[in-house]
């Protein structure tokens, strides 16, 4: 947990805060929902720091199980979904997961008054994203198709939702079962629609008919080019080089699948073990790296060294001294990010934390998630919350007068996140602390990394 009480997700691909949240929401959900209810968060931090990581488990596991390991069919042998089709399916489903979370959270929010609760879009997103944890984790069993039925363990998510709705949406506990059931019914309808959309997208990418004038190789090249353009753009790829990297990753995965199939056929003809022969042709590490390239849209932006981010943190704030600083860089599957954090206090109960994150190659994904972070504003008896765009930059503010706690977050250069959280201070103090950050340096750092 960070000094302000919020879990630290955005700074790394898989941070300790993320691991703790997963463990706690599964092992002791009743108490963890209370923690989630009280902590500060933004839609952007939830989508990028939590959903983006866990939602990738199912598509990646499904791709490995269906296209790399293969499905064993009695009296037929091992069948593998063509690599290109498998990758397109995985990436499209991954992208649509964000839409699914957004839709279900919208349903949770809209139904709250019906079941005696209170509408709150951020709380609805929290309860949706964190209750999905079990189903996302259970999707790992898709790696071994014959164990896919263990994905039913994901039904534990229904129990998590049942426990979370009364806490986050403030609905009476005696209405939680009905609330959960209705949300699930609406969610099923939403996912059916999303499934139809994914089928249409995948079908349109692969819709190349065989004619006498077009060879199979030309068809594969055309399909790869079309798919790479769609996928690169979807995840923030901006240049021809980005699209080419995605196309090369797709081609690499396709070639791997072809080689595995050829090795299987040869082993089968000679009386050998086709499964072992096929597996020997698949470099899983290389395959995961290729998927990472696709998920980033081919964006190879290298995150700034966290020491440079740490140098941007103020040495002190008015009336407060800096107690500590920390920084880290993280990378996995070709995706990389870095961050630096400082904590300040005045010795009489007031404290502030400032965190700067460079999303690096994930900046395109962050932009994709930001599309689900609409302008919003709400007020309570003790404070307010609003999300707006100022000069094209996403800005989130939240403040509670009762305990003088709040936060202000901003995304700069569509890449750098600055989050300032405080307790025992006025909102003007937090916005003043934001003014201590030299935002012009972000432009310099971004330009230097190109």
JOZI-V18163 format. One record per pair of residues at least 4 apart in sequence whose C-alpha atoms are under 7 Angstrom apart, sorted by the first residue. I is the first residue (numbers start at 1). J is the second residue. D is the distance in whole Angstrom. If there is no record, write none. Layout:
BEGIN
i;j;d
I;J;D
I;J;D
END
This chain:
BEGIN
i;j;d
1;5;6
1;6;6
1;7;5
1;8;6
1;17;6
2;6;6
2;7;6
2;8;6
3;353;7
4;353;7
4;421;6
4;422;7
5;39;6
6;39;5
6;40;6
6;41;7
7;17;5
8;17;5
9;15;6
9;17;6
9;18;6
9;49;5
9;50;7
10;45;6
10;48;7
10;49;4
11;337;7
11;338;6
11;339;5
11;357;6
12;329;7
12;330;5
12;337;6
12;338;7
13;330;6
13;331;6
13;332;7
14;18;6
15;19;6
16;20;6
17;21;6
18;22;6
19;23;6
20;24;6
21;25;6
22;26;6
22;133;7
23;27;6
24;28;5
24;29;6
24;32;6
25;29;4
25;32;6
28;32;6
29;33;6
29;160;7
30;34;7
30;163;7
31;35;7
32;36;6
33;37;6
33;164;6
33;167;7
34;38;7
34;167;7
35;39;6
37;167;7
37;168;6
41;45;6
42;46;6
43;47;6
43;122;7
43;373;6
44;48;6
44;369;7
44;370;6
44;373;7
45;49;5
46;50;5
46;51;6
47;51;5
47;52;6
47;369;6
48;52;5
48;366;6
48;369;7
49;53;7
50;54;6
51;55;5
51;129;7
52;56;7
54;136;6
55;94;7
55;97;7
55;136;6
56;60;6
56;94;6
57;61;6
57;136;6
57;137;7
57;139;6
57;140;6
58;62;6
58;136;6
58;139;5
58;140;6
59;63;6
59;90;4
59;91;7
59;93;7
59;94;6
60;64;6
60;90;6
61;65;6
61;139;7
61;140;5
61;142;5
61;143;5
62;66;6
62;142;5
62;143;6
63;67;6
63;86;6
63;87;6
63;90;6
64;68;5
64;69;6
64;143;6
65;69;5
65;70;6
65;142;6
65;143;4
65;144;5
65;145;6
66;70;5
66;71;6
66;80;6
66;81;6
67;80;5
67;81;5
67;82;6
67;83;6
67;86;6
68;80;7
68;257;7
69;279;7
70;78;6
70;79;5
70;80;4
71;78;5
71;79;5
71;80;6
71;145;6
72;77;6
72;78;4
72;79;6
73;77;5
73;78;6
73;79;7
81;85;7
81;86;6
82;86;6
82;257;7
83;87;6
83;253;6
83;254;5
83;257;6
84;88;6
84;250;6
84;254;6
85;89;6
86;90;6
87;91;6
88;92;6
88;202;7
89;93;6
89;202;6
90;94;6
91;95;6
92;96;6
92;198;6
93;97;6
93;198;7
96;100;6
96;194;7
97;101;6
98;102;6
99;103;6
100;104;6
100;191;7
101;105;6
101;128;7
101;129;7
102;106;6
102;372;7
103;107;6
104;108;6
104;128;7
104;187;6
105;109;6
105;124;5
105;125;5
105;128;6
106;110;6
107;111;6
107;183;7
108;112;6
108;124;6
108;183;6
109;119;5
109;120;6
109;121;6
109;124;5
110;119;7
111;115;7
112;116;6
112;117;5
112;118;6
112;119;6
112;169;6
113;117;5
113;118;6
113;119;7
115;171;6
115;175;6
115;179;6
116;171;5
116;172;6
117;169;5
117;170;5
117;171;4
118;169;6
118;170;6
119;169;7
120;124;6
121;125;6
122;126;6
123;127;6
123;168;6
123;169;7
124;128;6
124;169;7
125;129;6
126;130;6
127;131;6
127;161;7
127;164;6
127;165;7
127;168;6
128;132;6
131;157;5
131;160;5
131;161;5
132;136;6
132;157;6
133;137;6
133;157;7
134;138;6
134;154;5
134;156;6
134;157;5
135;139;6
135;154;4
135;155;7
135;157;6
138;151;5
138;153;6
138;154;5
139;151;6
141;147;6
141;148;5
141;150;6
141;151;6
142;147;7
142;148;5
144;148;7
156;160;6
157;161;6
158;162;6
159;163;6
160;164;6
161;165;6
161;180;7
162;176;6
162;177;6
162;180;6
164;168;6
165;169;5
165;170;7
165;171;7
165;176;7
166;170;5
166;171;4
166;172;6
166;173;6
166;176;6
171;175;7
171;176;7
172;176;7
175;179;6
176;180;6
177;181;6
178;182;6
179;183;6
180;184;6
181;185;6
182;186;6
183;187;6
184;188;6
185;189;7
186;190;6
187;191;6
188;192;6
189;193;6
190;194;6
191;195;6
192;196;6
193;197;6
194;198;6
195;199;6
196;200;6
197;201;6
198;202;6
199;203;6
200;204;6
201;205;6
202;206;6
203;207;6
205;223;6
205;226;6
205;227;6
206;223;6
208;219;7
210;214;7
214;218;6
214;219;7
215;219;6
216;220;6
217;221;6
218;222;6
219;223;6
220;224;6
221;225;6
222;226;6
223;227;6
224;228;6
224;247;6
224;250;7
225;229;6
225;247;6
226;230;6
227;231;6
228;232;6
228;243;6
228;246;5
228;247;5
229;233;6
229;243;6
230;234;6
231;235;6
231;294;7
231;297;6
232;236;6
232;237;5
232;242;7
232;243;6
232;246;6
232;294;7
232;297;4
232;298;6
233;237;5
233;238;7
233;297;7
235;295;6
235;296;6
235;297;5
235;364;5
235;365;5
235;368;7
236;297;6
236;364;4
236;365;6
237;242;5
237;243;7
237;297;4
237;298;6
237;299;6
237;364;7
238;242;6
239;243;7
240;244;6
241;245;6
242;246;6
242;297;6
242;298;4
242;299;6
243;247;6
243;298;6
244;248;6
245;249;6
245;298;5
246;250;6
246;293;6
246;294;5
246;297;7
246;298;5
247;251;6
248;252;6
249;253;6
249;290;5
249;293;7
249;294;7
250;254;6
251;255;6
252;256;6
253;257;6
253;287;6
254;258;6
255;259;6
256;260;6
256;281;7
256;282;6
257;261;6
258;262;6
259;263;6
259;281;6
260;264;6
260;278;4
260;279;7
260;281;5
260;282;7
261;265;6
261;278;6
262;266;6
263;267;6
263;277;6
263;278;5
264;268;6
264;274;4
264;275;7
264;277;6
264;278;5
265;269;6
265;274;7
266;270;6
267;271;6
267;272;4
267;273;6
267;274;5
267;277;6
268;272;6
268;273;7
268;274;6
273;277;6
274;278;6
275;279;6
276;280;6
277;281;7
283;287;6
284;288;6
285;289;6
286;290;6
287;291;6
288;292;6
288;333;6
289;293;6
289;333;5
289;334;6
290;294;6
291;295;6
292;296;6
292;333;5
292;334;5
292;335;6
293;297;6
293;298;5
293;334;6
294;298;6
296;361;6
296;362;6
296;364;6
296;365;7
299;361;5
300;361;5
301;360;5
301;361;5
301;449;7
302;360;5
302;361;6
302;449;7
303;336;7
303;337;5
303;338;6
303;358;6
303;359;7
303;360;4
304;308;7
304;338;7
304;358;7
305;309;7
305;338;7
306;310;6
306;327;6
306;328;6
306;329;6
306;338;6
306;339;6
306;340;6
307;311;6
308;312;7
309;339;7
309;340;6
309;356;7
310;327;7
310;340;5
310;341;7
312;437;7
313;342;7
313;437;7
314;436;6
315;322;6
316;320;6
316;321;5
316;322;5
317;321;6
317;433;7
319;346;6
320;344;6
320;345;5
320;346;4
321;344;5
321;345;6
321;346;7
322;342;7
322;343;6
322;344;4
322;345;7
323;343;6
323;344;5
323;345;7
324;342;6
324;343;5
325;341;6
325;342;4
325;343;7
326;340;6
326;341;5
326;342;7
327;339;6
327;340;4
327;341;6
328;338;6
328;339;6
328;340;7
329;337;6
329;338;4
329;339;7
330;336;6
330;337;6
330;338;6
331;335;5
331;336;4
331;337;7
332;336;7
335;361;6
335;362;6
336;360;6
336;361;6
336;362;7
337;358;6
337;359;5
337;360;5
338;357;6
338;358;5
338;359;7
339;356;6
339;357;4
339;358;6
340;355;6
340;356;5
340;357;7
341;354;6
341;355;4
341;356;6
342;353;6
342;354;5
342;355;7
343;352;6
343;353;4
343;354;7
344;351;6
344;352;5
344;353;6
345;350;6
345;351;4
345;352;6
346;350;6
346;351;7
349;424;6
350;423;6
350;424;4
350;425;6
351;422;6
351;423;5
351;424;7
352;420;7
352;421;6
352;422;4
352;423;7
353;420;6
353;421;5
353;422;6
354;419;6
354;420;5
354;421;7
355;418;6
355;419;5
355;420;7
356;416;7
356;417;6
356;418;5
356;419;7
357;416;6
357;417;5
357;418;7
358;415;6
358;416;5
358;417;7
359;363;5
359;415;6
359;416;6
360;415;7
362;366;6
363;367;6
363;414;7
363;415;5
364;368;6
365;369;6
366;370;6
367;371;7
367;414;7
375;387;5
375;388;5
376;386;5
376;387;5
376;388;7
377;385;6
377;386;4
377;387;6
378;384;6
378;385;5
378;386;6
379;383;6
379;384;4
379;385;6
380;384;6
382;400;6
382;401;5
382;402;6
383;399;5
383;400;4
383;401;6
384;398;6
384;399;6
384;400;7
385;397;6
385;398;4
385;399;7
386;396;6
386;397;5
386;398;7
387;395;6
387;396;4
387;397;6
388;394;6
388;395;5
388;396;6
389;393;5
389;394;5
389;395;6
390;394;7
390;395;7
393;410;7
393;411;6
393;412;6
394;410;6
394;411;5
395;409;6
395;410;4
395;411;7
396;408;6
396;409;5
396;410;6
397;407;6
397;408;4
397;409;7
398;406;5
398;407;5
398;408;7
399;405;6
399;406;4
399;407;7
399;427;7
400;404;6
400;405;5
400;406;6
401;405;7
403;424;7
404;423;6
404;424;5
404;425;6
404;426;6
405;422;6
405;423;4
405;424;6
405;425;6
406;421;6
406;422;6
406;423;7
406;427;7
407;420;5
407;421;4
407;422;6
407;430;7
408;419;6
408;420;5
408;421;7
408;430;7
408;431;7
409;418;6
409;419;4
409;420;6
410;417;6
410;418;5
410;419;7
411;415;7
411;416;6
411;417;5
411;418;6
412;416;5
412;417;6
413;443;7
420;430;7
422;430;7
425;429;6
426;430;7
427;431;6
428;432;6
429;433;6
430;434;6
431;435;6
432;436;7
440;444;7
441;445;6
442;446;6
443;447;6
444;448;6
445;449;6
446;450;7
END
